[in-house]
Amino acid sequence: MNNRFENKVAIVTGAAQGIGRRVAERLLGEGSRLVAVDRSELVHELQDERGQGGAVLTLTADLERFAECQRVVTQALERFGRLDILINNVGGTIWAKPFEHYAEAEIEAEVRRSLFPTLWCCRAALEPMLAQGSGAIVNVSSVATRGVNRVPYGAAKGGVNALTACLAFETAERGIRVNATAPGGTEAPPRRIPRNTAEPSAEEKVWYQQIVDQTVQSSLMKRYGSIDEQAGAILFLASDEASYITGVTLPVGGGDLG
């Protein structure tokens, strides 16, 4: 499977850390030409470390804004001439607490972070994919659509699931596949740039531990997954091996279906 993505052009969002970074590395290892995008300057490390010459374009962008998503797609096309794969990995819980403790602005911020980058990037990528009559989109959702202390995040990821299904209906006969993975708990190195820079209170630490406990309990395997276990599912759905699969949200949570 070392050449699954040879000569394919892929955009990976949220590529500076965690799952997105690993997906980007593995795409390059399997022959892809890559556009790696993140709001953090850390994304440029992919350019420096991989030594891939012209195979990597790294961009910083605020993908909560549609114009920025359009800019990314435009630059990808200018550099590589086509777009075969879009992997929407931006998102993640900013706060973890019972719903009654969320302020209005926090709810809006959670939805902007975990729904709109996927929505906007799908819209921006759709036109070139439709023009070439082919493309694969993989959205990264979450099993947290059924879970504790993350209602706004879960609602946003429920939107990602609906987007995935609806867009697949619209585009399947025009050569585009749209799928999603729903990661469960995932072991990853500490985030170098945290989503929430505030020091958690003792109460907030308890609420977060409730998430961890519920995540493990909901998994039939009673453990967190690895980054490579998440990346493998994403890459499968992006590859031609999944050519007869569309409109699916695949849970990757050790048996937790979300």
Rosetta silent file (secondary structure, phi, psi, omega in degrees, C-alpha in Angstrom):
SEQUENCE: MNNRFENKVAIVTGAAQGIGRRVAERLLGEGSRLVAVDRSELVHELQDERGQGGAVLTLTADLERFAECQRVVTQALERFGRLDILINNVGGTIWAKPFEHYAEAEIEAEVRRSLFPTLWCCRAALEPMLAQGSGAIVNVSSVATRGVNRVPYGAAKGGVNALTACLAFETAERGIRVNATAPGGTEAPPRRIPRNTAEPSAEEKVWYQQIVDQTVQSSLMKRYGSIDEQAGAILFLASDEASYITGVTLPVGGGDLG
SCORE:     score description
SCORE:     0.000 S_00000001
   1 L     0.000   13.045 -172.943    0.000    0.000    0.000 S_00000001
   2 L   -69.334  -16.416 -177.723    3.054    2.267   -0.130 S_00000001
   3 L  -118.826   27.101 -177.408    1.923    4.025   -3.307 S_00000001
   4 L   -57.935  -31.298 -172.215   -1.802    4.401   -2.650 S_00000001
   5 L  -114.506   22.305 -179.569   -1.619    8.167   -3.066 S_00000001
   6 L   -59.846  128.387  179.078    0.998    8.495   -5.774 S_00000001
   7 L    67.292    6.800  173.378    0.373   11.677   -7.805 S_00000001
   8 L   -83.788  146.722  176.333   -2.732   12.487   -5.746 S_00000001
   9 E  -107.661  123.569 -175.620   -3.067   16.023   -4.397 S_00000001
  10 E  -126.127  137.580  167.776   -4.404   16.200   -0.846 S_00000001
  11 E  -102.344  130.027  173.809   -5.330   19.028    1.497 S_00000001
  12 E  -121.699  121.335  178.252   -5.114   18.192    5.203 S_00000001
  13 E   -96.882  156.598 -175.446   -6.446   20.753    7.671 S_00000001
  14 L    63.015   42.471 -169.111   -5.382   20.915   11.298 S_00000001
  15 L   -93.563    3.359 -174.910   -2.064   19.426   10.164 S_00000001
  16 L   -80.546  -27.354 -173.309    0.286   20.947   12.737 S_00000001
  17 L  -143.638  166.299  165.994   -0.324   18.490   15.576 S_00000001
  18 H    58.851 -138.966 -176.017   -1.937   15.205   16.548 S_00000001
  19 H   -59.291  -44.575 -178.421   -4.047   13.187   14.123 S_00000001
  20 H   -60.341  -40.967  178.669   -3.765   15.740   11.323 S_00000001
  21 H   -63.006  -43.347 -178.936    0.017   15.780   11.507 S_00000001
  22 H   -67.293  -39.490  176.418    0.178   11.990   11.348 S_00000001
  23 H   -60.032  -44.615  179.688   -2.224   11.839    8.403 S_00000001
  24 H   -61.109  -44.590  179.861   -0.085   14.380    6.545 S_00000001
  25 H   -62.290  -41.580 -177.532    3.110   12.418    7.225 S_00000001
  26 H   -72.718  -34.570  174.332    1.579    9.164    6.056 S_00000001
  27 H   -59.509  -46.099  178.425    0.150   10.715    2.893 S_00000001
  28 H   -61.487  -40.149  179.644    3.632   11.939    1.982 S_00000001
  29 H   -65.547  -19.644  179.826    5.039    8.508    2.742 S_00000001
  30 L  -109.533   21.651  167.292    2.585    6.988    0.271 S_00000001
  31 L    97.707    1.741 -176.548    3.358    9.347   -2.580 S_00000001
  32 L   -72.720  152.786  160.756    0.914   12.215   -2.170 S_00000001
  33 E   -93.566  134.289 -162.800    1.507   15.823   -3.012 S_00000001
  34 E  -124.925  136.040  166.074    0.369   17.645    0.089 S_00000001
  35 E  -113.938  110.348 -177.784   -1.145   20.935    1.144 S_00000001
  36 E  -103.817  126.872 -171.298   -0.899   21.061    4.950 S_00000001
  37 E  -127.821  140.060  174.957   -2.949   23.778    6.636 S_00000001
  38 E  -161.956  160.074  174.145   -3.217   25.026   10.207 S_00000001
  39 L   -77.791  -15.919 -177.958   -3.706   28.273   12.069 S_00000001
  40 L   -93.337  142.707  175.144   -0.397   27.579   13.845 S_00000001
  41 H   -63.577  -15.980  179.087    3.029   28.298   12.395 S_00000001
  42 H   -58.135  -21.954 -178.182    3.998   24.813   13.609 S_00000001
  43 H   -61.413  -26.871 -177.402    2.582   23.492   10.335 S_00000001
  44 H   -70.185  -13.703  175.700    5.691   24.742    8.521 S_00000001
  45 H   -60.840  -30.693  177.949    7.747   22.099   10.327 S_00000001
  46 H   -60.944  -39.560  177.933    6.342   19.602    7.821 S_00000001
  47 H   -64.462  -43.159 -175.742    8.033   21.535    5.051 S_00000001
  48 H   -73.804  -41.229 -170.671   11.336   21.655    6.920 S_00000001
  49 H   -81.768  -31.462 -171.629   11.416   18.119    8.294 S_00000001
  50 H   -81.612  -25.346  179.749   10.194   16.096    5.351 S_00000001
  51 L    58.172   40.843 -172.971   12.634   17.370    2.760 S_00000001
  52 L   -94.044    9.798  179.482   10.078   16.673    0.059 S_00000001
  53 H    61.210 -123.528 -177.077   11.101   19.426   -2.320 S_00000001
  54 H   -86.402    7.796 -174.545    8.069   20.540   -4.298 S_00000001
  55 H   -83.728  -11.602 -174.598    5.734   17.899   -2.870 S_00000001
  56 E  -125.604  130.067  169.323    4.664   19.922    0.186 S_00000001
  57 E  -120.019  121.298  178.151    2.910   23.271    0.485 S_00000001
  58 E  -108.830  135.635 -176.104    2.325   24.475    4.046 S_00000001
  59 E  -135.370  141.499  167.917   -0.135   27.265    4.729 S_00000001
  60 E   -98.919  138.973 -177.616   -1.415   29.090    7.778 S_00000001
  61 L  -161.534  150.475  172.507   -5.098   30.003    7.671 S_00000001
  62 L   -97.245   96.402 -172.307   -8.094   30.674    9.905 S_00000001
  63 L   -79.658    3.978  169.781  -10.481   28.099    8.486 S_00000001
  64 L   -75.906   -4.049  179.486  -13.397   29.404   10.527 S_00000001
  65 L  -115.808  128.924 -176.866  -13.646   31.966    7.690 S_00000001
  66 H   -60.349  -39.657 -178.463  -14.900   30.921    4.245 S_00000001
  67 H   -60.617  -34.887  178.600  -12.578   33.339    2.433 S_00000001
  68 H   -69.866  -37.427  176.173   -9.588   31.643    4.033 S_00000001
  69 H   -64.615  -41.415  176.423  -10.804   28.221    2.908 S_00000001
  70 H   -61.579  -41.382  179.109  -11.194   29.543   -0.614 S_00000001
  71 H   -61.211  -42.940  179.386   -7.660   30.942   -0.482 S_00000001
  72 H   -60.338  -47.601 -179.645   -6.249   27.567    0.563 S_00000001
  73 H   -63.170  -42.389  178.647   -7.982   25.759   -2.297 S_00000001
  74 H   -59.700  -44.302 -179.657   -6.874   28.420   -4.778 S_00000001
  75 H   -68.283  -34.228  175.463   -3.252   28.119   -3.661 S_00000001
  76 H   -62.465  -44.246 -179.857   -3.436   24.328   -3.852 S_00000001
  77 H   -67.493  -39.180  178.228   -4.669   24.534   -7.434 S_00000001
  78 H   -63.210  -36.200 -177.103   -2.041   27.115   -8.359 S_00000001
  79 H   -80.994  -43.948 -170.004    0.705   24.889   -6.977 S_00000001
  80 H  -116.187  -13.053  172.876   -0.454   21.427   -8.060 S_00000001
  81 L    87.331  -10.387  179.738   -3.131   21.957  -10.712 S_00000001
  82 L  -159.844  174.372  176.627   -5.816   19.727   -9.207 S_00000001
  83 L  -142.988  116.144 -177.384   -7.361   18.544   -5.930 S_00000001
  84 L  -102.483  -32.697 -172.377   -8.062   14.866   -5.313 S_00000001
  85 E  -137.387  135.150  171.941   -8.448   14.568   -1.535 S_00000001
  86 E  -125.235  122.302  176.686   -9.699   16.843    1.212 S_00000001
  87 E  -116.481  110.923 -176.402   -9.279   15.755    4.826 S_00000001
  88 E   -93.032  101.791 -174.053  -11.090   18.065    7.241 S_00000001
  89 L  -113.654   -1.327 -179.289   -9.423   17.618   10.611 S_00000001
  90 L   -70.443  136.563  177.438   -9.943   21.019   12.275 S_00000001
  91 L   147.812  172.888  178.235  -11.961   20.870   15.482 S_00000001
  92 L   144.485  147.483 -178.987  -11.790   19.884   19.103 S_00000001
  93 L   -63.034  128.996  175.258  -13.335   20.611   22.454 S_00000001
  94 L   -91.038  -44.885  178.161  -12.336   24.003   23.826 S_00000001
  95 L  -122.303  152.814  178.842  -14.163   23.684   27.157 S_00000001
  96 L  -131.996  105.683 -177.648  -15.330   20.585   29.019 S_00000001
  97 L  -168.168  161.239  175.867  -18.209   21.091   31.430 S_00000001
  98 L   -57.365  149.126 -170.013  -21.915   20.426   31.935 S_00000001
  99 H   -58.766  -33.961 -177.333  -24.037   22.372   29.473 S_00000001
 100 H   -66.801  -12.010 -179.856  -25.557   24.716   32.053 S_00000001
 101 H   -95.225   -4.576  178.700  -22.101   26.142   32.703 S_00000001
 102 L   -79.120  132.905  171.273  -21.450   27.205   29.100 S_00000001
 103 L   -80.931  160.845 -179.954  -21.742   30.913   28.307 S_00000001
 104 H   -55.271  -46.432 -177.697  -23.376   32.020   25.058 S_00000001
 105 H   -64.681  -33.216  178.931  -20.051   33.066   23.552 S_00000001
 106 H   -68.770  -39.796  177.779  -18.491   29.719   24.460 S_00000001
 107 H   -61.660  -46.345  179.460  -21.262   27.785   22.718 S_00000001
 108 H   -62.830  -39.227 -179.625  -20.815   29.857   19.581 S_00000001
 109 H   -65.716  -38.729  178.573  -17.032   29.396   19.698 S_00000001
 110 H   -62.910  -43.452 -179.192  -17.349   25.607   19.980 S_00000001
 111 H   -68.278  -41.713  177.382  -19.623   25.446   16.921 S_00000001
 112 H   -59.761  -40.285 -176.406  -17.383   27.791   14.922 S_00000001
 113 H   -72.035  -40.232 -167.585  -14.347   25.656   15.738 S_00000001
 114 H  -108.603   -1.482  174.148  -15.773   22.193   15.118 S_00000001
 115 L  -120.398  -50.324 -169.025  -18.366   22.671   12.358 S_00000001
 116 H   -65.993  -37.154  176.671  -17.626   25.692   10.209 S_00000001
 117 H   -59.708  -37.552  177.676  -14.079   24.814    9.035 S_00000001
 118 H   -69.496  -45.104  179.016  -15.426   21.516    7.675 S_00000001
 119 H   -59.582  -49.303 -177.113  -18.489   23.160    6.144 S_00000001
 120 H   -67.089  -42.385 -178.355  -16.471   25.950    4.515 S_00000001
 121 H   -67.076  -37.242  174.749  -13.670   23.695    3.241 S_00000001
 122 H   -59.829  -44.747 -179.578  -16.156   21.283    1.680 S_00000001
 123 H   -63.379  -42.123 -178.162  -17.795   24.196   -0.101 S_00000001
 124 H   -68.852  -37.272 -177.558  -14.480   25.605   -1.312 S_00000001
 125 H   -79.118  -18.802 -171.627  -13.171   22.235   -2.554 S_00000001
 126 H   -63.191  -42.638 -175.402  -16.384   21.216   -4.252 S_00000001
 127 H   -61.657  -49.988  177.925  -16.043   23.332   -7.378 S_00000001
 128 H   -66.302  -33.849  177.781  -12.658   22.004   -8.556 S_00000001
 129 H   -66.424  -42.433  177.369  -13.626   18.435   -7.665 S_00000001
 130 H   -64.348  -37.953 -179.364  -16.876   18.705   -9.617 S_00000001
 131 H   -64.765  -35.885  179.874  -15.019   20.244  -12.554 S_00000001
 132 H   -90.051   -8.987  176.060  -12.600   17.311  -12.721 S_00000001
 133 L    75.663   21.759  179.229  -15.362   14.760  -12.005 S_00000001
 134 L  -161.178  158.595  176.331  -13.608   13.098   -9.084 S_00000001
 135 E   161.277  155.063  176.247  -12.580   13.591   -5.483 S_00000001
 136 E  -130.894  126.045  177.292  -12.623   12.114   -1.999 S_00000001
 137 E  -113.922  131.051  173.954  -13.562   14.080    1.105 S_00000001
 138 E  -124.480  117.700  177.496  -12.999   12.695    4.603 S_00000001
 139 E   -97.639  138.802  178.164  -14.395   14.664    7.527 S_00000001
 140 E   -98.001  110.298 -179.660  -13.152   13.997   11.049 S_00000001
 141 L   -99.346 -136.687 -179.182  -16.134   13.873   13.406 S_00000001
 142 L  -170.399  148.496  170.315  -16.246   12.330   16.904 S_00000001
 143 H   -73.625   -4.866  179.685  -18.002    9.697   18.988 S_00000001
 144 H   -71.139    3.190  170.180  -18.669   12.603   21.372 S_00000001
 145 H   -64.196  -15.756  169.253  -22.012   13.102   19.621 S_00000001
 146 L  -131.570   96.161 -177.563  -23.096   10.848   22.508 S_00000001
 147 L  -172.230  175.967 -174.867  -21.113   11.830   25.577 S_00000001
 148 L  -100.467  151.985  167.091  -20.897   13.976   28.679 S_00000001
 149 L    64.566   20.627  178.271  -19.720   17.542   29.308 S_00000001
 150 L  -145.278   44.457 -174.738  -19.290   18.509   25.634 S_00000001
 151 H   -58.480  -48.880 -179.148  -22.780   19.354   24.374 S_00000001
 152 H   -63.808  -39.852  176.717  -21.799   22.220   22.006 S_00000001
 153 H   -63.724  -45.188  177.985  -18.898   20.221   20.593 S_00000001
 154 H   -60.662  -39.160  177.808  -21.131   17.159   20.208 S_00000001
 155 H   -64.135  -41.037  178.400  -23.734   19.284   18.421 S_00000001
 156 H   -63.272  -43.430 -179.585  -21.085   20.609   16.037 S_00000001
 157 H   -71.144  -30.303  170.710  -19.836   17.111   15.258 S_00000001
 158 H   -60.847  -36.711  174.386  -23.432   15.955   14.747 S_00000001
 159 H   -63.382  -38.705  176.595  -23.555   18.671   12.110 S_00000001
 160 H   -61.741  -41.672  178.305  -20.429   17.206   10.515 S_00000001
 161 H   -61.760  -43.673  179.830  -22.152   13.810   10.336 S_00000001
 162 H   -66.976  -41.951  175.866  -25.210   15.338    8.669 S_00000001
 163 H   -56.673  -44.891 -179.225  -23.056   17.332    6.269 S_00000001
 164 H   -58.649  -49.019 -177.802  -21.230   14.148    5.314 S_00000001
 165 H   -65.699  -46.068 -175.983  -24.426   12.240    4.543 S_00000001
 166 H   -67.372  -41.897 -179.321  -26.166   15.055    2.677 S_00000001
 167 H   -68.519  -33.423  175.956  -23.169   16.015    0.560 S_00000001
 168 H   -62.174  -42.235  177.204  -22.618   12.374   -0.364 S_00000001
 169 H   -57.820  -43.162 -174.558  -26.216   12.212   -1.649 S_00000001
 170 H   -72.483  -29.364 -166.745  -25.658   15.291   -3.793 S_00000001
 171 H  -115.673   -6.715 -174.148  -22.312   14.366   -5.299 S_00000001
 172 H   -58.795  -41.065 -177.302  -22.054   10.559   -5.595 S_00000001
 173 H   -78.354   -4.030  177.782  -23.261   10.449   -9.190 S_00000001
 174 H  -109.794   16.288  169.453  -20.795   13.204  -10.085 S_00000001
 175 L    93.405    8.006 -176.841  -17.716   11.273   -9.009 S_00000001
 176 E  -113.369  132.781  174.595  -17.157   12.554   -5.484 S_00000001
 177 E  -104.681  138.909  179.912  -17.125   10.430   -2.339 S_00000001
 178 E  -131.390  116.093  179.073  -17.804   11.991    1.061 S_00000001
 179 E  -134.238  174.243  177.270  -17.185   10.046    4.254 S_00000001
 180 E  -143.890  154.580  163.898  -16.229   10.708    7.854 S_00000001
 181 E  -109.010  152.931  176.410  -14.477    9.020   10.717 S_00000001
 182 E  -122.186   87.773 -178.636  -15.668    9.436   14.305 S_00000001
 183 E   -63.314  143.808  166.822  -12.621    9.062   16.544 S_00000001
 184 L   -90.469 -159.188  177.514  -12.984    7.946   20.115 S_00000001
 185 L   -58.614  136.420 -174.762  -10.476    8.770   22.821 S_00000001
 186 E  -132.595  126.245  175.226   -7.009    9.026   21.296 S_00000001
 187 E   -73.826  125.311 -179.078   -3.609    8.920   22.966 S_00000001
 188 L  -145.921  155.562  174.809   -1.543   11.786   21.593 S_00000001
 189 L   -58.761  154.861  176.839    1.463   13.825   22.688 S_00000001
 190 L   -54.901  138.521  179.667    0.583   16.912   24.746 S_00000001
 191 L   -64.669  129.191  178.763   -0.647   19.718   22.517 S_00000001
 192 L   -72.874  -28.067  172.737    2.114   22.246   21.959 S_00000001
 193 L  -125.665  103.738 -176.109   -0.539   24.916   21.499 S_00000001
 194 L   -69.586  154.858  177.219   -3.563   24.087   23.689 S_00000001
 195 L   -70.040  -30.410 -179.112   -7.085   24.851   22.553 S_00000001
 196 L  -130.765  113.285 -173.853   -7.764   26.548   25.872 S_00000001
 197 L   -83.175   -9.044 -178.632   -4.858   28.359   27.498 S_00000001
 198 L   -72.429  140.401  176.160   -6.611   29.004   30.818 S_00000001
 199 L   -69.022  123.774 -177.487   -5.479   26.904   33.776 S_00000001
 200 L   -68.090  144.286  175.795   -8.378   24.567   34.640 S_00000001
 201 L   -76.152  170.643  177.310   -9.971   24.889   38.049 S_00000001
 202 H   -59.379  -39.489  179.177  -10.323   21.923   40.384 S_00000001
 203 H   -65.922  -41.190  179.842  -13.962   21.609   39.305 S_00000001
 204 H   -66.152  -32.918  175.739  -13.025   21.694   35.626 S_00000001
 205 H   -64.857  -38.195  176.887  -10.475   18.926   36.191 S_00000001
 206 H   -64.124  -44.846 -179.942  -13.255   16.778   37.674 S_00000001
 207 H   -61.975  -40.166  179.678  -15.490   17.457   34.669 S_00000001
 208 H   -68.104  -38.069  177.871  -12.708   16.524   32.269 S_00000001
 209 H   -63.401  -32.066  175.750  -12.001   13.318   34.163 S_00000001
 210 H   -62.662  -36.616  175.893  -15.672   12.445   33.753 S_00000001
 211 H   -63.636  -47.610 -179.658  -15.154   12.650   29.983 S_00000001
 212 H   -58.867  -47.405 -178.339  -12.140   10.355   30.171 S_00000001
 213 H   -62.309  -43.885 -179.822  -13.981    7.836   32.347 S_00000001
 214 H   -66.340  -37.745  179.372  -17.059    7.837   30.117 S_00000001
 215 H   -62.719  -46.426  179.154  -14.942    7.496   26.968 S_00000001
 216 H   -66.007  -42.086 -178.634  -13.131    4.426   28.281 S_00000001
 217 H   -64.808  -36.057 -178.145  -16.326    2.887   29.642 S_00000001
 218 H   -74.553  -19.184  178.504  -18.143    3.378   26.318 S_00000001
 219 L   -82.362  129.502  176.880  -15.374    1.619   24.410 S_00000001
 220 L   -62.821  -28.444  179.913  -15.759   -2.142   24.219 S_00000001
 221 L   -84.163   -9.031  176.634  -11.968   -2.360   24.260 S_00000001
 222 L    55.629   44.028  176.187  -11.808   -0.200   27.398 S_00000001
 223 L  -157.144  166.192  168.936   -8.903    1.869   26.149 S_00000001
 224 L   -81.280  156.459  174.954   -7.935    4.906   24.127 S_00000001
 225 E   -90.620  174.127  176.873   -6.768    4.439   20.552 S_00000001
 226 E   -98.814  164.145  176.000   -3.483    5.514   19.003 S_00000001
 227 H   -60.143  -40.060 -179.372   -2.917    8.278   16.483 S_00000001
 228 H   -68.050  -31.913  175.876   -2.011    5.667   13.868 S_00000001
 229 H   -65.452  -35.015  176.167   -5.260    3.785   14.503 S_00000001
 230 H   -73.492  -44.998 -178.008   -7.140    7.008   13.719 S_00000001
 231 H   -63.497  -36.635 -179.314   -4.972    7.926   10.739 S_00000001
 232 H   -60.458  -41.516  179.161   -5.343    4.454    9.226 S_00000001
 233 H   -67.713  -40.776  178.909   -9.123    4.750    9.041 S_00000001
 234 H   -61.567  -46.450 -177.624   -8.939    8.247    7.568 S_00000001
 235 H   -67.442  -35.470  175.532   -6.455    7.178    4.905 S_00000001
 236 H   -59.302  -49.061 -178.088   -8.504    4.117    3.987 S_00000001
 237 H   -66.601  -27.547  178.114  -11.582    6.244    3.303 S_00000001
 238 H   -78.009  -19.932 -172.208   -9.464    8.714    1.312 S_00000001
 239 L   -87.928  167.044  176.866   -7.939    5.965   -0.823 S_00000001
 240 H   -68.868  -13.446  175.322   -9.229    4.176   -3.901 S_00000001
 241 H   -63.554  -22.293  179.050   -9.603    1.075   -1.727 S_00000001
 242 H  -103.404   31.190 -171.801  -12.816    2.713   -0.480 S_00000001
 243 L   -65.156  -17.672  179.034  -14.065    3.480   -3.991 S_00000001
 244 L  -110.351   26.089  179.530  -17.520    1.968   -3.318 S_00000001
 245 L  -124.301  123.891  173.043  -18.045    3.711    0.036 S_00000001
 246 L  -153.280  154.935  179.020  -19.716    7.079    0.436 S_00000001
 247 L    76.266   15.960 -173.600  -22.033    8.786    2.913 S_00000001
 248 L  -107.252  138.467  166.091  -20.625    6.790    5.839 S_00000001
 249 E  -108.389  112.779 -174.683  -19.454    7.959    9.256 S_00000001
 250 E   -94.455  112.414  176.459  -17.104    5.260   10.526 S_00000001
 251 E   -68.511  132.447  176.342  -16.722    5.086   14.329 S_00000001
 252 E  -125.780   71.154 -173.025  -13.110    4.517   15.353 S_00000001
 253 L  -138.172   31.311  178.295  -13.592    4.149   19.065 S_00000001
 254 L    61.562   32.734 -179.256  -12.893    0.555   19.994 S_00000001
 255 L   103.620  -10.388  174.134  -16.562   -0.372   19.640 S_00000001
 256 L   -77.637  116.362 -176.334  -18.028    2.945   20.820 S_00000001
 257 L   -88.337   -2.362  178.671  -20.472    3.838   18.046 S_00000001
 258 L    76.079    0.000    0.000  -21.067    7.375   19.271 S_00000001
